[in-house]
Amino acid sequence: MKRRNFLQLSAFAGVGLSLPMSGILNGCSNQLEHSLEFKNLIKGLLKDWSDGMLKVQINNPSNLEVHGALGCPSCSHIHGRCMDAVYPFLYMADKTGDQKYVEGAKLVMTWAENNVSQESGAWTVIKNPKSWKGITVFGAIALAEALHYHGHVLDVNTRKAWTTRLEKAGQYIYNTFTIDFTNINYPGTAVYGLDLIGNVLNREDFKSKSKILATQVKAYFTENEGLLFGECKKSSSKLSEKGLHGVDLGYNVEETLNSLVMYAIKEKDDELLQILTKSLNNHLEFMLPDGAWDNSWGNRMYKWSYWGSRTCDGSQPAFAMMANINPAFGTAAVKNTELLQRCTADGLIHGGPGFIQAGIPPCVHHTFTHAKPLAALLDHWAHLPKINDKTALPRATADGVKHFKDLDVYLFARGDWRGTVSAYDAEYHYKYDFRQASGGALGVLYHNKVGLLCAASMAKYHLVEKNNQQPQPGKDICLTPRVETFKDEVWYTNLYDLPARVATKDTNGTIELIADVKLKNVDRKEVESTASAFDIRYNCSANKTEITVTTQQDIKAQTAFVLPIISPNNEVVTKVSDTEITIQKSEGLVTLKANAPIKTKEILGKRTFNMVPGVEAIPFEIFFDRDIKEINISIIITS
């Protein structure tokens, strides 16, 4: 097949006129000028990450079990998907002429064939041949892109062998994938994967199945906000007790939506582009002003890494390629890439903004997956729309409260404050008690001057995917603000109260969200013989955020409101009094004031680190007693 750019954005000419897409090609011709800063950013990052991966690549011909693999600084095993690096390596080889990148690409493919390649055409997630094979679709896309755009840098025999291997992988995907055989990210990604491989190999049967999946996936967007659902086990059509679907922001924006956008553009699927435009706009509401994705509520948030999701590919393609529809999509692509840059050290992405300061080693998985979308953007650069960060993100200019009906999640904004309160009850899997932000909990509190202040973690850290998560360093202390008590050494908290309800009002310049919650254990049983029913009131004005927790019941067991504050270990913490504490951040002073003594779960000033979302925090707590049935704590930011 003649080498060309599959995603000629002229496909937009066929998009329905109901979308603001008129003139979508206008301005594309001069994009090299107005997007130069972004292009330089991704080129620099791609080189940095590619060199970082080469540094950890294992070159040991005497041991084929590791020879060619990317070693992981944080994990004791080899990640089966490290062959995804074939695409960024071949891109770099083509653009720089440096043979080291060709050798890097050959080595990762050699390792994969020696260790995770199966007769069926699949690759496995680890060396065990019985392990998960769905990841074949990601490796196949990487290999197809590499061969199509940069295969000419390979010798004839290698290119032929890789093309044959690609066809085997494509056949496995064709034979195995259905729209509901597992989490939606796999068949959703196969929509683009089968279409791409079909074009590379001239396999019309692959393209036909791609079209079938593309038609079927249109039913997987929620009724009100058009959010992609299906990030749960086989029961993807099963609704929660509140009638909600399983939705995960991280997987959606960093994986599935990319593939659907790239397919819809290429194949001129106007109906799908209409659906995706609405979906991208509503997903974008969850991007914080610093480019982070607020996945505090997502039902797979055990992989939340602030910039996205641990093992996904990155959100740049979907938002960059649709930037002419909404310029804020371009801002999202730029801001998130800048955040990834800030989380990079020694050529590898770290799993959150607190990793580097805390000295936590990175997982190489983040880098070999997130390098691919940057290579894809550069390969399509001549046809991209205007991309810059001049248009404000929705959450940067927001004011008031927005309720997402399909999630039962509330976003609030007033002045410089941004926050998320969640009563989302959809669960990923019944056997895990990790629990994302729910039960009327504060999932995120952010301030435009000082940044992230509160962020949800798993209620209890679990290796839900032991091959794709890092172990929790040190003591596991939940970072989600919450009410908690212990009875007979059993933990009860509002985080497990899935039926919790939230009411809101916005009067006289103050937003109020009121969560009616119960304290429950991991089995969702309510605590007995002590107070179990609480109201949590979140009041937000331009000057401060105030949290008030009350109960009308008798408190007979030690009960506290826990408020972990995100704080790197180089920030100075001062105890002004028993009821007032300050934290000096680079851009301002954070002051906590309470109506009862403020204590910590650790020694004052000592931090706890949590893998979700990859930050250090100080876990403050304020206790009720028999005479105190209301706790009030204010958070104030000053210069």
Buried (B, 14 or more C-beta within 10 A) or exposed (E): EEEEBBBBBEBBEEBEEEBEBEEBBEEBEEBEEEBEEBBEBBBEBBBBBBBBBBEBBBEEEEEBEBBBBBBBEBBEEBBBBBBBBBBBBBBBBBBEEBEBBBBBBBBBBBBBBBBBBBEBBBBBBBBEBEBBBBBBBBBBBBBBBBBBBBBEBBEEEBBEBBBEBBBBBBBBBBEBBEBBEBBBBBBBBBBBBBBBBBBBBEBEEBBEBBBEBBBBBBEBBBEEBBBBBBBBBEEBEEEBEBEBBBBBBBBBBBBBBBBBBBBBBBBBBBEBBBBBBBBBBBBBBBBBBBBBBBBBBBBBBBBBBBBBBBBBBBBBBBBBBBBBBBBBBBBBBBBBBBBBBEBBEBBBBBBBBBBBBBEBBBBBBBBBBBBBBBBBBBBBBEBBBBBBBEBEBBBBEBEEBBBBEBBBBBBBBBBBBBBBBBBBBBBBEEEBBBBBBBBBBBBBBBBBEBBBBBBBBBBBBBBBBEBBBBEBBEEBBBBBBBBBBBBEEEBBBBBBBBBBEBEBEBEEEBBBBBBBBBBBBBEEEEBEEBBBBBBBBBBBBEBBBBBBBBBEEEBEBEBBBBBBBBBBBEBEBEEEEEBBBBBBBEEBBBBBBBEBEBBBBBEEBEBBBBBBBBBBBBBBBBBBEEEEBEBBBBBBBEE
